[in-house]
Amino acid sequence: MTPLRAARFAVPLLAAVAVAGCSLTSNNVSCSGNECTATLTGSGSEATILGNSLVFAGTQDGRATLSVGDAEVSCAAGESVTAGPLSLTCTSVEDDSVELTASLG
């Protein structure tokens, strides 16, 4: 594939990712419509989800602490919480990671 042809292919692909509303900062983020799933590993890890920065502060006693903007929340596996404009459901909470589903609340 020529560089020009590769660029023509990449631009629509990048536009599709932007429309989905999620971006990735060294974490696993996947979106479908207005809902994203993410796995954040390590205290201080971040992901941009639906235009909002989500930061994982760590876990304690089976609860993950997360922040979106100025809002800080904690949740256990199976719990749903609201943090800023996002509705979050923690699907799995481990010693140093959290898996969650996020949507605009």
Backbone bond lengths (Angstrom), bond angles and torsions (degrees), N, CA, C in turn:
res aa  C-N    CA-C-N  psi(-1)  N-CA   C-N-CA  omega(-1)  CA-C   N-CA-C  phi
1 M - - - 1.443 - - 1.533 107.09 -
2 T 1.317 116.78 133.20 1.463 120.66 179.20 1.525 109.63 -73.05
3 P 1.348 117.63 156.25 1.474 119.22 179.17 1.523 112.99 -57.88
4 L 1.330 117.13 -37.89 1.466 119.15 179.89 1.518 110.33 -65.98
5 R 1.324 116.28 -42.89 1.466 119.90 179.13 1.527 110.50 -65.46
6 A 1.337 117.48 -38.99 1.459 121.07 177.73 1.528 110.58 -62.96
7 A 1.322 117.65 -40.24 1.463 121.41 178.44 1.519 110.59 -64.66
8 R 1.322 116.86 -40.93 1.467 119.85 178.45 1.517 111.53 -62.58
9 F 1.326 116.98 -32.42 1.456 121.70 177.86 1.529 110.74 -74.82
10 A 1.327 117.12 -40.56 1.458 121.79 -175.00 1.519 112.97 -69.19
11 V 1.326 118.74 -37.41 1.465 121.32 -176.47 1.529 111.55 -60.15
12 P 1.346 120.06 -49.93 1.477 117.91 177.65 1.527 112.56 -63.24
13 L 1.336 117.03 -33.47 1.458 120.07 178.89 1.523 110.16 -64.74
14 L 1.327 118.48 -45.15 1.458 121.67 177.60 1.520 111.33 -63.93
15 A 1.319 117.50 -38.62 1.466 120.81 177.85 1.528 110.29 -63.26
16 A 1.321 117.38 -38.67 1.469 120.83 179.14 1.522 110.52 -64.61
17 V 1.327 118.11 -39.23 1.459 121.26 177.90 1.521 110.12 -64.90
18 A 1.326 117.90 -41.74 1.469 121.31 -179.97 1.522 111.24 -64.10
19 V 1.325 117.64 -38.80 1.462 121.22 -179.96 1.518 110.60 -67.29
20 A 1.326 117.35 -32.87 1.459 120.64 -179.09 1.527 111.76 -63.83
21 G 1.332 117.85 -24.94 1.450 120.46 173.75 1.507 115.47 95.34
22 C 1.315 119.05 0.48 1.457 120.96 -178.72 1.514 110.25 -121.88
23 S 1.306 115.73 145.40 1.453 120.17 170.10 1.512 107.75 -132.57
24 L 1.297 116.37 170.61 1.447 121.21 -169.55 1.513 111.12 -123.48
25 T 1.326 117.68 133.37 1.455 122.69 172.28 1.518 107.04 -126.15
26 S 1.308 117.05 80.65 1.464 125.85 178.49 1.531 113.40 58.12
27 N 1.287 117.80 27.59 1.466 121.91 176.05 1.515 109.17 -133.80
28 N 1.293 116.38 162.91 1.450 122.00 -179.12 1.531 109.41 -85.82
29 V 1.338 116.82 109.91 1.459 122.35 179.39 1.520 108.03 -126.61
30 S 1.319 116.31 133.78 1.459 121.81 178.28 1.525 108.75 -138.22
31 C 1.339 116.39 133.65 1.467 119.81 -177.49 1.518 111.58 -123.11
32 S 1.313 114.00 150.23 1.448 122.75 172.71 1.517 106.53 -143.33
33 G 1.329 116.49 112.68 1.462 119.63 -176.21 1.509 110.04 64.68
34 N 1.332 117.49 -128.52 1.468 122.23 -179.35 1.523 112.80 -101.84
35 E 1.343 116.61 24.74 1.456 120.82 178.64 1.517 109.30 -129.52
36 C 1.328 115.87 136.57 1.457 121.55 179.82 1.514 110.02 -126.49
37 T 1.324 116.06 149.49 1.450 121.77 169.70 1.520 107.17 -115.20
38 A 1.317 116.42 145.73 1.458 120.99 -179.18 1.506 109.87 -145.72
39 T 1.313 115.59 147.52 1.447 122.53 170.40 1.515 106.65 -119.22
40 L 1.330 116.29 118.07 1.459 122.37 179.89 1.521 107.94 -109.24
41 T 1.324 115.78 126.35 1.454 121.15 -176.98 1.520 110.04 -123.66
42 G 1.296 116.03 126.78 1.457 121.68 178.29 1.514 112.24 93.85
43 S 1.304 115.62 133.22 1.457 121.24 178.86 1.513 110.30 -57.50
44 G 1.326 116.54 132.83 1.462 122.25 -179.40 1.514 114.01 90.15
45 S 1.342 118.46 -2.36 1.462 119.46 178.95 1.525 109.71 -69.87
46 E 1.335 115.55 148.52 1.462 122.39 -174.46 1.513 111.52 -131.42
47 A 1.311 115.22 154.89 1.465 122.83 170.32 1.518 107.35 -147.05
48 T 1.323 116.05 145.91 1.458 120.34 173.48 1.517 106.87 -98.63
49 I 1.329 115.02 119.03 1.462 121.33 -175.42 1.513 108.97 -126.20
50 L 1.321 115.74 122.55 1.459 122.28 179.40 1.529 111.26 50.68
51 G 1.332 115.61 39.91 1.457 121.89 176.96 1.520 114.86 81.14
52 N 1.327 117.66 8.37 1.465 122.10 -178.43 1.523 110.41 -121.81
53 S 1.325 116.22 137.36 1.452 121.12 177.58 1.525 109.20 -82.04
54 L 1.325 116.25 123.61 1.458 123.46 179.66 1.527 107.48 -112.93
55 V 1.330 117.29 126.81 1.462 122.31 -178.06 1.528 108.95 -119.57
56 F 1.325 115.75 132.72 1.465 122.89 177.20 1.523 107.76 -96.89
57 A 1.343 117.00 118.49 1.464 121.55 -177.29 1.526 112.93 -92.65
58 G 1.334 117.52 -12.28 1.459 120.91 179.86 1.514 111.73 127.41
59 T 1.335 115.57 -176.36 1.465 120.63 179.61 1.521 109.88 -126.33
60 Q 1.324 113.70 151.40 1.462 120.48 174.62 1.520 107.40 -152.37
61 D 1.306 115.88 130.91 1.463 122.32 178.86 1.526 112.45 53.34
62 G 1.333 117.10 40.55 1.458 121.57 176.92 1.513 114.92 77.33
63 R 1.324 117.72 11.18 1.462 121.99 -179.68 1.523 109.47 -119.61
64 A 1.319 116.23 135.29 1.455 122.03 176.50 1.521 108.88 -93.60
65 T 1.330 116.67 137.62 1.460 121.28 175.50 1.514 108.03 -104.75
66 L 1.345 115.33 127.29 1.459 123.09 -176.16 1.515 109.48 -131.38
67 S 1.327 116.41 152.57 1.460 118.70 173.50 1.512 109.81 -136.11
68 V 1.325 113.26 144.65 1.466 123.42 174.44 1.516 104.88 -129.88
69 G 1.333 116.58 109.84 1.458 119.85 -174.98 1.518 109.32 61.06
70 D 1.325 117.80 -128.29 1.469 122.60 -179.82 1.528 113.15 -86.71
71 A 1.323 117.16 -7.04 1.463 120.67 -177.54 1.525 110.59 -88.61
72 E 1.336 116.28 127.19 1.464 121.72 176.51 1.518 107.95 -119.14
73 V 1.334 114.90 132.69 1.462 120.69 -178.86 1.526 108.99 -136.76
74 S 1.328 115.34 164.53 1.463 119.88 171.70 1.518 107.85 -134.37
75 C 1.333 114.64 149.83 1.464 118.82 179.00 1.522 109.86 -150.23
76 A 1.319 114.64 151.60 1.460 123.12 174.21 1.525 107.23 -99.52
77 A 1.311 116.47 167.91 1.466 120.84 178.37 1.520 109.71 -56.07
78 G 1.328 116.15 129.34 1.453 122.02 178.75 1.515 114.40 92.95
79 E 1.324 118.03 -11.16 1.469 121.12 -179.71 1.524 111.70 -87.81
80 S 1.330 115.06 149.88 1.466 122.26 174.50 1.520 108.68 -116.21
81 V 1.325 115.92 138.89 1.465 122.11 179.74 1.523 108.55 -140.75
82 T 1.320 115.91 164.34 1.455 121.41 175.72 1.521 107.92 -113.46
83 A 1.335 115.76 130.03 1.467 121.68 178.25 1.520 107.07 -130.96
84 G 1.329 116.14 108.41 1.465 119.12 -175.78 1.518 109.27 59.70
85 P 1.332 117.35 -131.24 1.459 120.00 -178.87 1.526 114.10 -84.16
86 L 1.341 117.73 -1.45 1.461 120.51 -175.44 1.525 112.55 -102.07
87 S 1.315 115.23 141.49 1.459 122.60 167.48 1.522 105.79 -98.50
88 L 1.328 116.48 124.69 1.460 121.75 -176.29 1.513 110.14 -117.58
89 T 1.321 116.73 139.11 1.461 122.49 171.18 1.515 106.80 -123.74
90 C 1.322 115.65 117.55 1.464 120.68 177.48 1.526 107.63 -81.20
91 T 1.326 116.48 113.80 1.461 119.95 -177.81 1.521 111.80 -91.08
92 S 1.346 116.61 -26.22 1.455 120.80 178.75 1.520 108.66 -152.48
93 V 1.329 115.96 133.39 1.460 121.12 177.26 1.522 107.61 -126.43
94 E 1.325 116.52 118.69 1.464 123.08 178.81 1.524 108.60 -113.84
95 D 1.333 117.01 -179.86 1.464 121.35 -178.05 1.523 113.21 -55.38
96 D 1.342 117.88 -40.78 1.455 120.71 -175.48 1.538 112.22 -132.70
97 S 1.334 117.61 25.46 1.458 119.40 179.69 1.521 110.44 -156.76
98 V 1.327 113.35 160.43 1.453 120.11 175.07 1.525 107.96 -140.98
99 E 1.315 115.59 139.13 1.463 121.85 172.89 1.520 105.63 -111.82
100 L 1.326 115.99 132.90 1.459 118.96 -175.81 1.515 111.74 -146.43
101 T 1.331 113.85 163.42 1.450 122.95 172.67 1.506 106.85 -115.75
102 A 1.335 117.24 135.03 1.460 121.67 -178.79 1.517 110.06 -128.15
103 S 1.325 114.77 143.07 1.458 121.11 174.09 1.532 107.49 -146.64
104 L 1.323 116.20 162.48 1.453 119.35 176.95 1.512 108.76 -72.29
105 G 1.330 115.94 126.59 1.456 121.01 -172.61 1.471 112.84 -82.31
